[in-house]
Amino acid sequence: MELIKKCDALDGSNSDNCKYIEYSFSDKDMDLGIATITGRYPLDGYCMNTISKELVYVLDGCGKIFFENEVIEFKKGDAIFILPNEKYYWDSKYCVVSLTCTPAWSEEQHFLVS
């Protein structure tokens, strides 16, 4: 068992439009992040995770997630499953999402692409 209290989680930012709280457990198979998105992320192009599956649960707000060939509208209570190497970007005036990655997210596997 492992507990990470909110005061011990890591606050960060991918951009002015995407702030996050990272709960990095010692288990490298899974992690948890909470992101607040207020605009388009990334500002240009797409983001992509080359290794992890990402399970997203919308805690608050609404918006759209744009994939190369599909646009999904989401709102509080919805869940989104993103496979490795899928290119996407977020567009929301305000949303808070819970992101669980397996294996655990790392900066080396996250890319911004055109």
Contacts in CASP RR format, 6 or more apart in sequence:
PFRMAT RR
TARGET T0000
AUTHOR 0000-0000-0000
METHOD contacts of the structure
MODEL  1
MELIKKCDALDGSNSDNCKYIEYSFSDKDMDLGIATITGRYPLDGYCMNT
ISKELVYVLDGCGKIFFENEVIEFKKGDAIFILPNEKYYWDSKYCVVSLT
CTPAWSEEQHFLVS
2 25 0 8 1.000
2 26 0 8 1.000
2 27 0 8 1.000
4 23 0 8 1.000
4 24 0 8 1.000
4 25 0 8 1.000
6 21 0 8 1.000
9 21 0 8 1.000
9 22 0 8 1.000
9 23 0 8 1.000
10 21 0 8 1.000
10 22 0 8 1.000
10 24 0 8 1.000
11 19 0 8 1.000
11 20 0 8 1.000
11 21 0 8 1.000
11 22 0 8 1.000
12 19 0 8 1.000
12 20 0 8 1.000
12 21 0 8 1.000
12 22 0 8 1.000
13 19 0 8 1.000
13 20 0 8 1.000
14 20 0 8 1.000
14 35 0 8 1.000
14 41 0 8 1.000
14 42 0 8 1.000
15 41 0 8 1.000
15 42 0 8 1.000
15 43 0 8 1.000
17 37 0 8 1.000
17 38 0 8 1.000
17 39 0 8 1.000
17 40 0 8 1.000
17 41 0 8 1.000
17 43 0 8 1.000
18 35 0 8 1.000
18 36 0 8 1.000
18 37 0 8 1.000
18 38 0 8 1.000
18 41 0 8 1.000
18 42 0 8 1.000
18 90 0 8 1.000
19 35 0 8 1.000
19 36 0 8 1.000
20 33 0 8 1.000
20 34 0 8 1.000
20 35 0 8 1.000
20 36 0 8 1.000
21 33 0 8 1.000
21 34 0 8 1.000
22 31 0 8 1.000
22 32 0 8 1.000
22 33 0 8 1.000
22 105 0 8 1.000
23 31 0 8 1.000
23 32 0 8 1.000
23 33 0 8 1.000
23 34 0 8 1.000
24 31 0 8 1.000
24 104 0 8 1.000
25 31 0 8 1.000
25 32 0 8 1.000
25 104 0 8 1.000
27 104 0 8 1.000
28 103 0 8 1.000
28 104 0 8 1.000
29 102 0 8 1.000
29 103 0 8 1.000
29 104 0 8 1.000
30 100 0 8 1.000
30 101 0 8 1.000
30 102 0 8 1.000
30 103 0 8 1.000
30 104 0 8 1.000
31 100 0 8 1.000
31 101 0 8 1.000
31 104 0 8 1.000
31 105 0 8 1.000
32 98 0 8 1.000
32 99 0 8 1.000
32 100 0 8 1.000
33 98 0 8 1.000
33 99 0 8 1.000
33 100 0 8 1.000
33 105 0 8 1.000
34 59 0 8 1.000
34 96 0 8 1.000
34 97 0 8 1.000
34 98 0 8 1.000
34 99 0 8 1.000
35 96 0 8 1.000
35 97 0 8 1.000
35 99 0 8 1.000
36 94 0 8 1.000
36 95 0 8 1.000
36 96 0 8 1.000
37 90 0 8 1.000
37 92 0 8 1.000
37 94 0 8 1.000
37 95 0 8 1.000
37 96 0 8 1.000
37 97 0 8 1.000
38 92 0 8 1.000
38 93 0 8 1.000
38 94 0 8 1.000
39 90 0 8 1.000
39 91 0 8 1.000
39 92 0 8 1.000
39 93 0 8 1.000
40 89 0 8 1.000
40 90 0 8 1.000
40 91 0 8 1.000
41 47 0 8 1.000
41 89 0 8 1.000
41 90 0 8 1.000
42 89 0 8 1.000
42 112 0 8 1.000
44 112 0 8 1.000
44 114 0 8 1.000
45 89 0 8 1.000
45 112 0 8 1.000
45 113 0 8 1.000
45 114 0 8 1.000
46 66 0 8 1.000
46 68 0 8 1.000
46 87 0 8 1.000
46 88 0 8 1.000
46 89 0 8 1.000
46 112 0 8 1.000
46 113 0 8 1.000
46 114 0 8 1.000
47 87 0 8 1.000
47 88 0 8 1.000
47 89 0 8 1.000
47 110 0 8 1.000
47 111 0 8 1.000
47 112 0 8 1.000
47 113 0 8 1.000
48 85 0 8 1.000
48 86 0 8 1.000
48 87 0 8 1.000
48 88 0 8 1.000
48 110 0 8 1.000
48 111 0 8 1.000
48 112 0 8 1.000
48 113 0 8 1.000
49 82 0 8 1.000
49 84 0 8 1.000
49 85 0 8 1.000
49 86 0 8 1.000
49 101 0 8 1.000
49 105 0 8 1.000
49 109 0 8 1.000
49 110 0 8 1.000
49 111 0 8 1.000
50 84 0 8 1.000
50 85 0 8 1.000
50 109 0 8 1.000
50 110 0 8 1.000
50 111 0 8 1.000
51 84 0 8 1.000
51 103 0 8 1.000
51 106 0 8 1.000
51 109 0 8 1.000
52 84 0 8 1.000
52 101 0 8 1.000
52 102 0 8 1.000
52 103 0 8 1.000
52 104 0 8 1.000
52 105 0 8 1.000
52 109 0 8 1.000
53 81 0 8 1.000
53 82 0 8 1.000
53 83 0 8 1.000
53 84 0 8 1.000
53 101 0 8 1.000
53 102 0 8 1.000
54 81 0 8 1.000
54 82 0 8 1.000
54 99 0 8 1.000
54 100 0 8 1.000
54 101 0 8 1.000
54 105 0 8 1.000
55 79 0 8 1.000
55 80 0 8 1.000
55 81 0 8 1.000
55 82 0 8 1.000
55 99 0 8 1.000
55 100 0 8 1.000
55 101 0 8 1.000
55 102 0 8 1.000
56 79 0 8 1.000
56 80 0 8 1.000
56 81 0 8 1.000
56 82 0 8 1.000
56 97 0 8 1.000
56 98 0 8 1.000
56 99 0 8 1.000
57 77 0 8 1.000
57 78 0 8 1.000
57 79 0 8 1.000
57 97 0 8 1.000
57 98 0 8 1.000
58 74 0 8 1.000
58 75 0 8 1.000
58 76 0 8 1.000
58 77 0 8 1.000
58 78 0 8 1.000
58 79 0 8 1.000
58 80 0 8 1.000
58 95 0 8 1.000
58 96 0 8 1.000
58 97 0 8 1.000
59 76 0 8 1.000
59 77 0 8 1.000
59 96 0 8 1.000
59 97 0 8 1.000
59 98 0 8 1.000
60 76 0 8 1.000
60 94 0 8 1.000
60 95 0 8 1.000
60 96 0 8 1.000
61 75 0 8 1.000
61 76 0 8 1.000
61 92 0 8 1.000
61 94 0 8 1.000
61 95 0 8 1.000
61 96 0 8 1.000
62 73 0 8 1.000
62 74 0 8 1.000
62 75 0 8 1.000
62 76 0 8 1.000
62 92 0 8 1.000
62 95 0 8 1.000
63 73 0 8 1.000
63 74 0 8 1.000
63 75 0 8 1.000
63 90 0 8 1.000
63 91 0 8 1.000
63 92 0 8 1.000
63 93 0 8 1.000
63 95 0 8 1.000
64 71 0 8 1.000
64 72 0 8 1.000
64 73 0 8 1.000
64 74 0 8 1.000
64 90 0 8 1.000
64 91 0 8 1.000
64 92 0 8 1.000
65 71 0 8 1.000
65 72 0 8 1.000
65 74 0 8 1.000
65 80 0 8 1.000
65 88 0 8 1.000
65 89 0 8 1.000
65 90 0 8 1.000
65 91 0 8 1.000
66 88 0 8 1.000
66 89 0 8 1.000
66 90 0 8 1.000
66 91 0 8 1.000
67 86 0 8 1.000
67 87 0 8 1.000
67 88 0 8 1.000
68 86 0 8 1.000
68 87 0 8 1.000
72 80 0 8 1.000
74 80 0 8 1.000
74 95 0 8 1.000
82 88 0 8 1.000
87 113 0 8 1.000
99 105 0 8 1.000
END
